[in-house]
């Protein structure tokens, strides 16, 4: 079997296989992307490129049913969530197209000598994207679209289990009017990726994936002196500090944990509740997690390996003294019963691990200070949710969290134009919004001498 294959995680059936790229195909991809950067991207305007992105946004929406069926088959996401991901990808694409001219306008600088001085934002060249399986469209849209509009060209290596969504994305950009070489899909192996990173035609690398993959690619990019953006793992906290509506807190804790069958980097994985709410919250949260429905609320885990890894992590926690409050059953195929574990201590392996699946960790704390200390004890620092009716108190707590994002009052506050990214072992750099659009920009300085 080749590296790239569609293996339906619900059935274990191998649906389709695709051959790895040859050395000649990799060279042709690099040459095409470089040629298109020089002959098209550098000679078109932001407005012209944004107009093509606008058409791509329409195609995401027009093809959402087809796109949803593809990733439902590839990685097991429930169909309504799969279609929703295609829709959100279209919304992201449209947001970049609509805001590009404002976000990429020259930035005038006020300087001491009074000379006319400004930054102009332009593309760098060919940018390599290495994308994950858990959000096959969304992750690509938020990386590729701003770079295409900025004036970069893209070589995209998707996850091994997502070859059909990878091809569907390439077709969207071609059908939208982007020329050959603007967005190039490659079925590259790990060895070929190292060669692409080192190639002088490539000017930057963006990776969304595991901490291990990020470390490898960052090392390769560093040796080649290439800019790198990394969006890696997370073990986000969901803090319940002060609320008159505990049902709302429970609803958002469940949603934050169960989105994409718990396979989201910024899912709410550690649920941290103050003493005064803990017992009632625990009862309601455990009941809600236990009441999740297969097929509607969650699907299979993405692969046999993902299932094996999660089951081993939970069993390891139990062997070290953690307690299962609900779930914890042996998986049936790749179906993992939604689970809540508690009585976790810092000496346990699971305390510092990322659980990528429908397993929540539940903690009791006695103060804001204890909640902050627990939150910051993780090696990860992606996002967080603070449930607190006193928004000034919520902001004070958020100020002290070592994370890239703080959502106050609810989970799921992501937006098509809202920046996304983390700190610590969750990576560096940002995607989405103006700051995401400028990650791979040449911030070219212009200065004009006095007449």
N, C-alpha and C positions, 0 to 999 in steps of 0.2 A: 504494500500500500504506500502511496506517495505521502508526502508531508501534508498536503491539502486534501481534506476529505470531509464530506457531509455525513456525519454519523448521528442519526436521530436519537437524542438522549432519552426520549420516552420509550423507544423500542429497542435500541441498540443496533438497529439496522444501518448498514453502510449504504447510503442512498446514491452517492456519486463520489468519484475521485478525480483529481486534477493533477497533472504532472508538475513537478518542480520546474522552475525556469532553468533554461540552459544558460551557459556563460554568454553565448551569443545574444540571447534574449535580454539578459541584464545589460550588456553593453548597448544594445539597441535602445533600451529604455532610457539609459543615461544620456545617450546622444540625442534622442528625441526631445527629452525634457530640457536639455541645455540649448538646443537649437530653437525651441519654441520660446524659451526665456529671452534669448537674444533677438529673435526676429518678430516675436508677437508681443510678449509681455512688456518689453521695454518701449514698444512703439504704440501702445494703446493707452487710453486714458482710464482713470479710475471709473468714470461714468460708463464707459464702454464695457469694462469688465464687470461692473456691478449689474448692468443690464442682463448679462448672461447669467449671473448668479440669481437674479430675480426669476428668470425662466427655470432655472434648476429648482428653485423653491416651489414653483408651480408643479413641476414634475414629481417632486416628493409627494405632494398631495394627490395628484392624479393617479399615482401608482401605489398608494399606501396599502391597498388590500394585497396586491402582489408582493410588495416589500415585506409586509407583515407575515405572510405565509412563509416566506423564505427563512426569516430568522426564527420563527416558531419551529421550523424543521431543523435548523442548524444548531440552535442552543437552547430550545425548550421554553422560551418565554411565552407566557399565555398570549393568545392571539390578540385580545383587545389591547394589551400592553405593547405588543409588537407593532400593531397599527398606530398606536399612540406615539411610539418612538419615531416612526416615519413622519408623522404629522409634526412632531416637535423639531425634527431635523429640518423640515421645510420652514418652520417658523424661525429657526436659527439662521438659515440661509437668507430668508427675507430680511431679517433684522440687520445682518451685515450689509446686504445690498442697499437697504434704505438709509443706513447711517454712514456708509463708507465715505462719502464726500465730506461730511462734517468731521468725522474722526481722523481723516487723512489730510485735512486742510493744513497748510503751512502754519507752524507755531511760531509766532513772533516772540522774540526775546528782548526784554528790557535790559540793556547793558550800560555799564558806567560811562563808556566813551560816546554813547549816543549814536553809534553807527548802525545802519540798518542791518539787522541780524535775525535770521530765522532758521528753524529746522524744516526740512522737507522730507517726507516719509516715502521711501521707495523700496522696491523689492531687492532682495539680495541675490536671488538665483534659484537653483534647484533645492528644494527642501524635502527631506525624507520623513515620512510618517510611518510609525510602527504602532498599529492599533490593536485593541483587545476584542474579545468575543462578547463581553457582557452587554455592551450597547453598540452593536455593529454599525448603525447609521449615525447615531447621535455623536459618538466620539469622532467619527471621520468628518462630519459636517462642521463641528466646531474647530477642527484643525485646518481642514483643506479650504473651506470657503473664504475665510479672511485672507489667507495667503494668496489665493488666486486673484482676489480683488486687489490686493496690495501690489501684485505684479511679480509674485514668485510662481514657479511651476512646481508640481508635486509628483513625487514617486511614492506610492502607497503600498506598504506591505501589511496585509491584514492578518488576523489570527488564522491559524491552520484550519480551524473548524468552520471558517466563514468564507469559503471561496465563492459561493453563489451570491452572497450579499456584496462581496468585493466586486464581482463582475457587474452586478446591478448598479452599484454606485458609479463605476467607470462609465457605464452606458448613460446614466443620468447626465453627467457632465458633458459627454460628447453630444448627446441629443439636445442639450441646452445651448449648444453652439460653441463651446470651448474647443479650440483646435487640437488636433492630435499632438500629444506631447505636453499639453497643459496639465493633465491629470492622468498618470500612468499607473495602472495596477501591475504589481509583480508578485508572482508566487515564488518568493525568494526563500532560500534556506538561511539558517543562522550564519553559516560561513559566508554566504553571498552578502548578507546584510553587513557584515564586518567590512567586506570589500567596498560596498556602496558608501558606507560612512567615511572610509578613508579616501574615496575618490575626490580629486580636486574640484570636480564639477558640482559637488554637493556642498551647500553652504550652511546647513543646519539640520538638526534632527529633533523631532518631537515624538516622544514615546508615552503611551498610556499602557500600564501593565503592572507587573509584579515588582516588588522591591529588588528582587534578584535580577530581573531583566533590566531594570533601570540602572543598576550598578554596572552591569556589563556594558550597556550602550553608552553610559556616561563616560566610562573609562575609554572606550573606543573613540568617542567624540573628542574627549580631552586630548588624547594623543594626536588627533588630527586638527586640533585647534578649531573645532566647530561649536557654534552655539547649540545649546541643548535645552529643551523643555521637558520636564518629567512630571507626569501625574501618576502616582503610584498608589499604594494601599492606604487604608484608613481603618481606624477603630473608633469611630466617632461616639461622643457622649451625648446623651439625651438627659438633661438635668431638669428635674421637677423640684422647684424651689418654693413657689408661692402661687396658688391658684384657687379660684372659687369654682372652677369647672374641671373636676378631676376626670370626668368622662372625655372631655376634649383632650386632655393630656394623654389618656390611654389610647384614644383613637389615633393621635399623631405618633405615639410611640410604636404602635402596631404598624401603621403605614410606613414609618421611617425604617422599621426593621424588615418588613416583608416585601417592599418594593423590589421587583425583579427577582423574586424568590430569595431575597436576602443577598443577592449577588451584585451589590452596588458598592463602589469604593467609599462613598460618603453615606452609606446606610447607618442608621442609629443602632450601633452594635452593643454599646454599654449603657444601660438604663440606670440612672443614678437618682435616687429619690430621698428627700428629706424624711426624717423620722415621723413627723406629724402626719404625713400622707402615706407612709410606706405600706402599712397593712392593707388599707383599702385599695391602694393602687395595685399592689401585688395580686389581690384576689381578682380584680377586674382585668388586669393585664394578662394573667395566666389563663383566665377563661377565654379572653379574646384570641390569644394565640392558639389555644387548643381548639377553637372553633373555626379556624381557617379551612377553606375548602379547596381541595386539589382540583386544578383545572380552571377555577374561577379566581381564587386569591393567589395561588402559587402553582408552579409547574415543576418538572423534574430539574434537578441540578444539571449543569451544562454537559457533564461528561462523567464517565466511570471514575476517572482520576480525581475529579472534584469531589465526588461522593465519598470516595475512599479517604481523602484528606480530611474532610470535615468530620466524618465518623471517627477517625483516629483522634482528632483533637478533642472531641467531646468525651470519648472513652478515656483519654488521658486525664482530662479534668476530673472525671468521676473517680478514677483510680487515685488521684491525689487529694480527694476529699470534698469535691464540689457536689452539689445536690441538684437533681433534676426535679423541677417543679411541674413540668408538663412535657410530653414528647420523649425524646431520647431513645426512640425505638430503632431497631435495626432497619436500615434502608431496604426498600423493595425496589430492586433495580436502582435507578437514580432518583427515586422519590424519597426525599428526606422529610420526615414528619416535623413540622414546626415545633421548636423546643425552647424552653427557658431554663437556664441554669443559674444557681445562686450559691451563696457561701463560698465565694471565690476569694482567695488570699493572694498577696503579692508573691508568695513563694511558688505558686502554681504556674506552669508553662502557659496556660490559657490566659493568664492575667495580661500578658504582653503580646499575645498573638492576635492576628486578624482572623475572624471566623467568617468565611465567605459562603454564606448560606443562611437558611432560616433558623438561626440559633441566636437568642438574645442572652446577654449576661445582665443580671439584676443585682444592684448594689444598694445598701442602706447607708446613709450618711447623717451626721447630726448637725452640720453647719455648712454655710457657703464655703468656708475655708477648707473644710474636709472634702467637699465636692470638687473644688478647684484643684486640690492636691491630687485627688484620684484621677481627675481628667488629664492632668498634665504628666502623670506617671507613665503614660503610653509612649512608645517610641514613635508613634504616628501623630500627625497634626493636620488633618484635612479639614473637617467641618465639625459643627456642634449645633445642638438645639438647646435653648434655654427657655423653659416654661416658667414664667414669672410675671404675675399681673403688675407688679411694680417695675415698670420698664427702666427706671433709672437704676434700680438695683440690678436688673438683668444686664444693663450695659456695663455696670461696674464689674460684674462677674465675667462678662464676655471680654473685657479689657485684659483680664488676667489669665485667659485661656491661651495656651500655646497652639493655636490653630490658624488656618487661613480664612475660615468663614464662621460667622456666628449668626444663626437664625433665631430670632426672638419671637416666641409665641406660637410657633408652628414648625413642623417639618415640611419639606418639599417647597421651599421658597426660591428654588432655582428659577431662572428666567432666560429667555432666548438672548437677552442682551446683558445678562448679569455675570460679572467675572467669576471664575471658578479656579481654585487651586489651593495648595496647602504648604506646610512647612515641615521641618524635621524629615523623617523617613517617608513622608507622603509626597516628597518631591519638591520641585521649585519651578517658578514661572507661572503664568496665568493663561487661561483660555477664556474666550467669550468677552464681549464688550470691547471698548476701545483698547484697554490694556492688553487684551489677548491679540487684537489685530496688530499691535506694534511689536510683538515678541520677536518676529523675524523681519523687522523693518531696518533698512539702512537709514538711520536718523542723520541725514546729511545736513551739515551746517553750511549756510550761506552767510557771508559778510561782505558788505559793500563799502569801499573806501569813500571818504568824503571827497566831494568834487572840488 
